[in-house]
Amino acid sequence: MAHVWTCAGLRWTPDGPVLMWDGGRRSALPRGKRVAFAVAAGSTRRCVGARGHACPVRAVVPGRSTGARCEECARLDRAHSVAADTIAGDPRPYRVYLAWFGPGMVKVGITAVERGPARLLEQGAVCFSWLGTGPLMAARRTEELLRAALRVPDRIPYAGKRAVRSALPETAAQRAGEVRELHARAGALSGWPESLRPEPCEVVDHAGMFGLAGAPAALGEVVELVPGGGVSGELVAAAGPDLHLAVAGDRRGVVVLDTRLMTGWELVPPTASGTGAECAFPVREFTQPPEGLF
């Protein structure tokens, strides 16, 4: 019987992306690495629990859920989430940032100072700059100020991020342009909280770390994993939770796999699944309407 692995998600380290597994195992993901696995035939995707606790009922969760949590565990997880705006008394200092994902895609957000740029790597920000540093509520007010005054969103869907990665400007200076422009406009606004210290515009570019410069264009994205299905491909780029895999012998060429779709499944070596397909999961092509599955 094949050994079963349970994915605990992708983590960004100073050396690059790493897949985490239950039990503390880690798999480094250098570019050029072959990524190959299958979902155990007959298995069911189960809730991953919340805040370090297993789901008490091991609830079944949908294959397309990126959170892999049942309603109760999702509620528990968000009850302790800064992103969900449920913690107002956090004493840690926070930073407000501008993140750029592609032409016309800039968002504002906040992250704890102690996390450094980890939040930006996790989101797949191609480049970013800090805006200011201060208490949590001051950072929140600044975020709201930019959303209202400059119409800068605080969320950008991953589908949009993936679709533009193949059309990024070639140079770091070009990629930084929109961030620099918005940083200047934000700094000129009145109404900044007094307790937030403005930061200079110093754009950090992640295109090299992600491997996006010169990478072949991805033509589609995996929309869900299915029992008995598998994938095998060479890692050509990684951004946020996404792995860009060159799938040999597949007409799509490069497909994007969101590693959040891997959590909650029982994963096995691809030969154990009985499939020889290079990508036997449903894939949505970027040139097709959202409902078109292949």
C-alpha positions in Angstrom: 0.0 0.0 0.0 1.4 3.4 -1.0 2.4 5.8 1.8 -0.1 8.6 2.2 1.0 12.2 2.6 -1.1 15.0 3.9 -0.2 18.5 2.7 -0.2 21.3 5.3 0.3 24.1 2.7 3.1 26.1 1.1 5.4 28.4 3.1 7.8 31.0 1.8 11.3 31.0 3.3 14.4 33.1 2.6 15.5 30.3 0.3 12.2 30.0 -1.6 9.0 28.1 -1.4 8.6 24.9 0.7 5.7 22.5 0.8 4.8 21.6 4.4 3.4 18.1 5.4 1.7 16.9 8.5 4.3 15.5 10.9 6.7 18.3 10.2 8.2 17.1 6.9 9.2 19.7 4.4 9.8 19.6 0.6 11.9 22.4 -0.9 10.7 23.6 -4.3 13.7 24.9 -6.3 12.9 25.8 -9.9 13.4 22.8 -12.2 12.2 20.3 -9.5 9.7 17.7 -10.7 6.4 17.9 -8.8 4.4 14.7 -9.0 1.6 13.3 -6.9 -1.9 11.8 -7.1 -5.0 11.9 -5.0 -5.6 8.5 -3.5 -8.4 6.7 -5.4 -11.6 6.5 -3.4 -10.4 9.2 -0.9 -12.5 12.1 0.4 -11.3 15.6 1.1 -11.6 16.4 4.8 -11.6 19.6 6.8 -8.1 20.6 8.0 -9.4 22.1 11.3 -8.5 25.5 12.8 -5.9 27.1 15.0 -3.9 23.9 15.4 -6.9 21.8 16.3 -8.3 18.9 14.2 -11.9 19.2 13.0 -14.0 17.3 15.6 -16.2 15.7 13.0 -13.7 15.4 10.1 -16.2 17.1 7.9 -16.2 16.6 4.1 -15.2 19.8 2.2 -15.6 20.8 -1.5 -12.8 20.2 -3.9 -12.7 23.8 -5.0 -12.4 25.3 -1.5 -9.1 27.0 -1.0 -9.6 27.1 2.7 -10.4 23.4 3.1 -12.4 24.1 6.3 -16.0 23.3 7.2 -18.2 26.2 8.3 -17.6 25.8 12.0 -13.8 25.6 11.7 -13.7 28.5 9.2 -15.6 30.6 11.8 -13.1 29.6 14.5 -10.2 30.5 12.3 -11.6 33.9 11.4 -12.4 34.6 15.0 -8.6 35.0 15.6 -7.8 36.7 12.3 -6.4 40.2 11.9 -7.4 40.1 8.2 -11.0 39.5 9.2 -10.8 42.6 11.4 -11.8 40.6 14.5 -8.8 41.6 16.7 -8.7 45.2 17.7 -6.4 45.1 20.7 -3.3 43.6 19.1 -0.4 45.6 20.6 2.1 44.7 17.9 3.2 47.3 15.4 1.9 47.0 11.9 2.8 48.2 8.4 0.6 49.4 5.6 1.8 48.4 2.2 1.0 48.8 -1.5 1.3 45.6 -3.5 1.4 45.2 -7.3 0.4 42.0 -9.1 0.3 43.1 -12.7 -0.8 46.1 -14.9 -3.7 47.8 -13.2 -3.6 45.5 -10.2 -2.5 47.3 -7.0 -3.9 46.7 -3.6 -3.4 48.2 -0.1 -3.0 45.9 2.9 -1.5 45.6 6.4 0.8 43.1 8.0 2.6 42.8 11.4 6.1 44.3 11.4 7.5 41.1 12.8 6.4 39.1 9.7 8.6 41.2 7.4 7.7 40.6 3.7 6.2 37.1 4.3 2.6 38.3 3.7 3.6 39.8 0.3 5.3 36.6 -0.8 2.2 34.6 0.3 -0.1 36.7 -1.8 2.1 36.6 -4.8 2.9 40.3 -4.9 5.3 40.9 -7.8 6.5 44.1 -6.2 5.6 46.2 -3.2 6.5 49.2 -1.0 5.8 50.0 2.6 3.6 53.1 3.2 3.7 53.5 6.9 4.2 51.9 10.3 2.2 52.2 13.5 -0.5 50.6 15.8 -3.0 48.2 14.3 -6.0 50.6 14.4 -4.0 53.4 12.8 -2.9 51.0 10.1 -6.5 50.0 9.6 -7.6 53.6 9.3 -4.9 54.3 6.7 -6.0 51.3 4.7 -9.6 52.6 4.7 -8.4 56.1 3.7 -6.7 54.8 0.6 -9.6 52.6 -0.3 -12.0 55.6 -0.1 -9.9 58.4 -1.4 -7.9 56.6 -4.1 -10.2 53.6 -4.8 -7.4 51.2 -4.1 -8.9 47.7 -3.3 -7.7 45.6 -0.3 -8.3 42.4 -2.2 -7.5 41.1 -5.7 -8.8 37.7 -6.8 -6.1 35.1 -7.5 -7.6 34.3 -10.9 -6.8 37.8 -12.0 -3.3 37.6 -10.7 -2.6 34.4 -12.5 -4.0 35.6 -15.8 -1.6 38.6 -16.1 1.6 37.0 -15.0 2.6 36.1 -18.5 2.3 39.8 -19.6 4.4 41.5 -16.9 6.7 44.4 -18.0 10.2 43.2 -18.6 12.1 45.6 -16.2 11.9 46.1 -12.5 11.6 49.9 -13.1 8.6 49.4 -15.3 6.9 47.1 -12.8 7.5 49.6 -10.0 5.8 52.5 -11.8 2.2 52.1 -10.6 3.4 51.5 -7.0 5.5 54.7 -7.1 2.7 56.8 -8.5 0.2 55.5 -5.9 2.7 55.9 -3.1 3.1 59.6 -4.0 -0.7 60.2 -4.2 -1.2 58.4 -0.9 1.5 60.5 0.8 -0.3 63.7 -0.4 -3.6 62.8 1.2 -4.8 64.6 4.4 -6.3 62.6 7.2 -3.4 60.2 8.0 -3.5 59.0 11.6 -0.9 60.9 13.7 0.3 57.6 15.2 1.3 56.2 11.8 4.8 56.9 10.7 5.1 57.4 6.9 7.7 55.2 5.1 9.6 56.2 2.0 8.8 54.6 -1.3 11.3 51.7 -1.7 9.9 49.2 -4.2 11.0 45.6 -3.6 10.7 43.3 -6.7 9.9 39.6 -6.3 9.9 38.7 -10.0 13.3 37.0 -9.7 12.5 35.1 -6.6 9.2 33.9 -8.1 11.0 32.9 -11.3 8.5 34.8 -13.5 11.1 36.6 -15.6 11.4 34.7 -18.8 9.1 31.9 -17.6 6.8 30.3 -20.2 3.3 31.6 -20.1 0.8 29.6 -18.1 -2.3 28.7 -20.2 -4.6 27.5 -17.5 -5.2 26.7 -13.8 -6.2 23.6 -11.9 -9.7 24.2 -10.5 -9.9 21.2 -8.2 -8.3 17.9 -7.3 -10.2 14.7 -7.8 -9.8 11.1 -6.4 -7.6 9.1 -8.7 -6.3 12.1 -10.5 -2.7 13.2 -10.6 -0.2 15.7 -12.0 3.5 15.6 -12.9 5.4 18.6 -14.1 8.6 20.6 -13.9 8.4 23.7 -11.6 9.1 26.7 -13.8 7.9 29.4 -11.4 6.1 29.9 -8.1 4.2 32.9 -6.8 2.1 33.1 -3.6 0.4 29.7 -3.2 0.8 28.9 -6.9 3.1 26.5 -8.6 3.6 26.9 -12.4 4.2 23.4 -13.8 5.4 22.6 -17.2 3.4 19.5 -18.0 5.2 17.5 -20.7 3.0 16.0 -23.4 0.0 18.1 -22.5 -1.3 20.6 -25.0 -1.7 23.2 -22.3 2.0 23.4 -21.7 2.2 25.2 -18.3 -0.6 25.0 -15.8 -0.9 26.7 -12.5 -1.6 24.6 -9.4 -2.9 26.5 -6.3 -1.3 24.4 -3.4 -4.3 25.4 -1.1 -6.3 22.9 -3.2 -4.0 20.1 -2.0 -4.8 20.4 1.7 -7.3 18.0 3.1 -6.6 15.2 0.5 -4.7 12.0 1.0 -1.9 12.3 -1.5 0.2 9.4 -2.9 3.0 8.9 -5.5 1.5 9.2 -9.0 2.2 5.6 -9.9 0.0 4.5 -7.1 -3.0 6.2 -8.6 -3.1 4.0 -11.8 -3.1 7.1 -14.1 -0.4 7.9 -16.5 -1.8 11.3 -17.4 0.5 14.3 -16.9 -2.4 16.4 -15.5 -5.6 14.5 -14.7 -7.3 17.2 -12.8 -9.9 19.7 -14.3 -8.2 22.7 -15.8 -9.7 26.0 -16.7 -7.9 27.7 -19.6 -7.3 31.4 -19.2 -8.6 32.1 -22.7 -11.9 30.5 -21.9 -15.0 31.7 -20.0 -14.9 30.9 -16.2 -17.4 28.0 -16.7 -15.3 26.3 -19.3 -13.6 23.2 -17.8 -11.1 21.0 -19.6 
